Amino acid sequence: MSTVKYYLPEDRIPKAWYNIQADLPKPLAPPLHPGTHQPIGPDDLAPIFPMALIMQEVSTEREIEIPTPVRDVYRQWRPSPLFRARRLEKALDTPARIYYKYEGVSPAGSHKPNTSVPQAYYNKQEGVKRLTTETGAGQWGSALSMACAFFGLECKVFMVKVSYQQKPYRRGLIEAYGAEVIASPSTETQAGRAILAENPNSTGSLGIAISEAVEAAAQDPEAKYSLGSVLNHVLMHQTVIGLETMEQFTMADDYPDVIVGCTGGGSNFAGLAFPFIGCNLRGEANVRIVAVEPSACPSLTKGRFTYDFGDTGHLTPLVKMHTLGSTFVPPGFHAGGLRYHGMGPLVSHLLDLGQIEATAYDQLETFAAGVQFTQAEGIIPAPEANHAVAGAIKEALRCKEEGKSEAILFNLSGHGHFDMQAYIDYHAGVLEAYEYPEEEVAMALAGLPSLG
Amino acid sequence: MSTVKYYLPEDRIPKAWYNIQADLPKPLAPPLHPGTHQPIGPDDLAPIFPMALIMQEVSTEREIEIPTPVRDVYRQWRPSPLFRARRLEKALDTPARIYYKYEGVSPAGSHKPNTSVPQAYYNKQEGVKRLTTETGAGQWGSALSMACAFFGLECKVFMVKVSYQQKPYRRGLIEAYGAEVIASPSTETQAGRAILAENPNSTGSLGIAISEAVEAAAQDPEAKYSLGSVLNHVLMHQTVIGLETMEQFTMADDYPDVIVGCTGGGSNFAGLAFPFIGCNLRGEANVRIVAVEPSACPSLTKGRFTYDFGDTGHLTPLVKMHTLGSTFVPPGFHAGGLRYHGMGPLVSHLLDLGQIEATAYDQLETFAAGVQFTQAEGIIPAPEANHAVAGAIKEALRCKEEGKSEAILFNLSGHGHFDMQAYIDYHAGVLEAYEYPEEEVAMALAGLPSLG
């Protein structure tokens, strides 16, 4: 019984990204200026993003061409493989057909280089010398520092302090790529100093680190800022995942009945699902789409769909999204990439339109699923990806109960090689489940601006 | 400037391994019984190995068929990619063409599953219930435990104590595959207890861990022993690497002028080089072959070519090899997979025949090379593989000096995701160089049996 690989030749790397904004039955609510609360235009974003990315952010063209130098870098690891998990199917004794798209084949080990490479490319094209960014668990920081090394840009990464301390290995990788890593909150920015003045022992959060990185870019005329998820153009860059997967399903002579992805800011989920949701929206298919989030940071299942800031320091524009409140600091579970108070506006909008479902799992359930997957398939998933694994296994067991042979597809967005402490803790029985922090969320939501 | 990938479709996974014993101008010296010092036969090995592997060990057939269930597992990650390192070439400003075969794409992250999978398969075929083995840095332990999980075998891994303590992440992976991990020397075996009686603080060595694993297998009628390098059949299983590479060079319309690999027991080196050495031996080609070893454990460049034991407890047969003495305990450098007192008999024999060259680098040189490679190519190499990177860079700089455009091929045998502490130490300037421990080697060599 063997895992089956569906491999595309490299000339089948997509030539264009898919922009779901072309197919939305109702457009996105516009982002608002953090000071005036009025809709912002491209010029408002110019201090922190290159114009090419700003134009992608607001485009409603269905296809946006992938520049040749970006495809040239992609082909080091793309097209990524699609696998049929026959050994996992056997272990679960399910009639379901389980497929996973594996993005851990990138040198940085996750789907993140799909967007870090074009972001570095466009910035380089527009004469930028250095990029600033934030990182939680470190997947994004390593992906951006790698892309900067390839294109000859400097890179400064504000790393959430608790991850900086607890995940020295990811930090080591970012440093090996030649980037500078700063524990956030830091004394380098006004935003960081303000947090430290209030709480010198702050362990940081993605929201705080974003404030620091944005401020650092805005103050340096040779620098721009780069974000690894949430924004429309970032999610669009990830659609190479789903576009390849469609071709691979054609090779397999199959089509997914249900698609599962984990959601933090939404980028790996969108990357796999958006091309399929596009087919749904155009009436060409009818696939169930399931987002899986941590029950300790459940923006889609428990958050409010409203305008909120992307960061804790309230330097970013306001966007309409599912949010737990921009001052909410999620508990310290291992899936650092999912520890974000909000959700990408496009993913939020699609949930609001009824195009996707959302569900939440606690940390222990996701690691139980991840270990079962590892023993069947050999690949040890990142803690973030374990949420997708848990969701896929749940669907496979439902199929078993209902006697249905459905095709289940999920995104194995990255490997867990830099997150082994979590597996060691799980093995030792000391991993925590983490409940939903209801009171903290209520308090953070109470502080939101009322912009509906 | 982009890395170029040469990808073979999965129907081009080799159907047979290449057995270099068929092409040797002079046969290997026979292994000797550890007690009688007489040549051993297959029956002497039957308590610890399945008969299929014993017959491969002594075979002189040029091709040995790869069983279909083994190829079925291989195709999850094979054929592995061959890359042309154009960005590294540019960084070095060399006229050389640098190629690397990347074995880190296996789920366990190194070339080791190429042999752990067939070893688990043949043992399962012959009714074995569990396998015992040793591991240093943990690449082999994780590869065998993964293969055992796939074929439904139990697995017990004796892990060198210093690695058990310093590399908890690799141990975590082995445990995630469901195997039992024991710090060696342990109280579970007579060999382990003897070492501990002499030195309760022993940090262990591969030689000691082999003794323990062999003893544990010999005493359990349902168990056999499995080794990750050194032996003829193990090196042969790795030849899928070189056989694929030959096809990929045909795709690239090129042929290597020099091949570089790192050597501990010899398995990844042999895997890439043996099919090419076979062409050299048959007069069809004339490629330089360079083995790179750590200067702190330099069996090929400083060892004696003589009969010695494979283990410290002297339970294994005596084999003729380049050795630093079976009681020699190498210093604690990070390339744990190269911390072995001896060298595979086939690699040793080929050096003696003048078919290969050998060279040694200290730890700091190899990490400098590894970091340069990481920033150019994105993939962070295992400390073992950094030796091959250093060797390839040296050849590329020679080409630059000589104005020659040679094709340099090396084996990037695994990634460094579980070895990041070494990179962190390198970055912090606290990584040691490690000199050649001349006195310790002289002492160990003085204790060797005189069987020449």
HADDOCK unambig.tbl for C-alpha pairs under 7 A between the chains (distance, minus, plus):
assign (segid A and resid 2 and name CA) (segid B and resid 72 and name CA) 5.80 0.50 0.50
assign (segid A and resid 2 and name CA) (segid B and resid 73 and name CA) 5.75 0.50 0.50
assign (segid A and resid 3 and name CA) (segid B and resid 73 and name CA) 6.97 0.50 0.50
assign (segid A and resid 3 and name CA) (segid B and resid 76 and name CA) 6.05 0.50 0.50
assign (segid A and resid 4 and name CA) (segid B and resid 76 and name CA) 6.52 0.50 0.50
assign (segid A and resid 5 and name CA) (segid B and resid 76 and name CA) 5.87 0.50 0.50
assign (segid A and resid 72 and name CA) (segid B and resid 2 and name CA) 5.78 0.50 0.50
assign (segid A and resid 73 and name CA) (segid B and resid 2 and name CA) 5.74 0.50 0.50
assign (segid A and resid 73 and name CA) (segid B and resid 3 and name CA) 6.96 0.50 0.50
assign (segid A and resid 76 and name CA) (segid B and resid 3 and name CA) 6.05 0.50 0.50
assign (segid A and resid 76 and name CA) (segid B and resid 4 and name CA) 6.52 0.50 0.50
assign (segid A and resid 76 and name CA) (segid B and resid 5 and name CA) 5.88 0.50 0.50
assign (segid A and resid 107 and name CA) (segid B and resid 378 and name CA) 5.37 0.50 0.50
assign (segid A and resid 107 and name CA) (segid B and resid 379 and name CA) 4.91 0.50 0.50
assign (segid A and resid 146 and name CA) (segid B and resid 378 and name CA) 6.07 0.50 0.50
assign (segid A and resid 149 and name CA) (segid B and resid 375 and name CA) 5.83 0.50 0.50
assign (segid A and resid 150 and name CA) (segid B and resid 376 and name CA) 6.53 0.50 0.50
assign (segid A and resid 169 and name CA) (segid B and resid 420 and name CA) 5.36 0.50 0.50
assign (segid A and resid 169 and name CA) (segid B and resid 421 and name CA) 6.77 0.50 0.50
assign (segid A and resid 172 and name CA) (segid B and resid 420 and name CA) 6.26 0.50 0.50
assign (segid A and resid 172 and name CA) (segid B and resid 423 and name CA) 6.43 0.50 0.50
assign (segid A and resid 172 and name CA) (segid B and resid 424 and name CA) 5.29 0.50 0.50
assign (segid A and resid 176 and name CA) (segid B and resid 371 and name CA) 6.05 0.50 0.50
assign (segid A and resid 176 and name CA) (segid B and resid 374 and name CA) 6.92 0.50 0.50
assign (segid A and resid 177 and name CA) (segid B and resid 374 and name CA) 6.49 0.50 0.50
assign (segid A and resid 177 and name CA) (segid B and resid 375 and name CA) 5.05 0.50 0.50
assign (segid A and resid 178 and name CA) (segid B and resid 375 and name CA) 7.00 0.50 0.50
assign (segid A and resid 371 and name CA) (segid B and resid 176 and name CA) 6.06 0.50 0.50
assign (segid A and resid 374 and name CA) (segid B and resid 176 and name CA) 6.93 0.50 0.50
assign (segid A and resid 374 and name CA) (segid B and resid 177 and name CA) 6.49 0.50 0.50
assign (segid A and resid 375 and name CA) (segid B and resid 149 and name CA) 5.81 0.50 0.50
assign (segid A and resid 375 and name CA) (segid B and resid 177 and name CA) 5.05 0.50 0.50
assign (segid A and resid 376 and name CA) (segid B and resid 150 and name CA) 6.50 0.50 0.50
assign (segid A and resid 378 and name CA) (segid B and resid 107 and name CA) 5.36 0.50 0.50
assign (segid A and resid 378 and name CA) (segid B and resid 146 and name CA) 6.07 0.50 0.50
assign (segid A and resid 379 and name CA) (segid B and resid 107 and name CA) 4.90 0.50 0.50
assign (segid A and resid 417 and name CA) (segid B and resid 417 and name CA) 5.92 0.50 0.50
assign (segid A and resid 417 and name CA) (segid B and resid 418 and name CA) 6.56 0.50 0.50
assign (segid A and resid 418 and name CA) (segid B and resid 417 and name CA) 6.55 0.50 0.50
assign (segid A and resid 420 and name CA) (segid B and resid 169 and name CA) 5.35 0.50 0.50
assign (segid A and resid 420 and name CA) (segid B and resid 172 and name CA) 6.26 0.50 0.50
assign (segid A and resid 421 and name CA) (segid B and resid 169 and name CA) 6.75 0.50 0.50
assign (segid A and resid 423 and name CA) (segid B and resid 172 and name CA) 6.42 0.50 0.50
assign (segid A and resid 424 and name CA) (segid B and resid 172 and name CA) 5.29 0.50 0.50
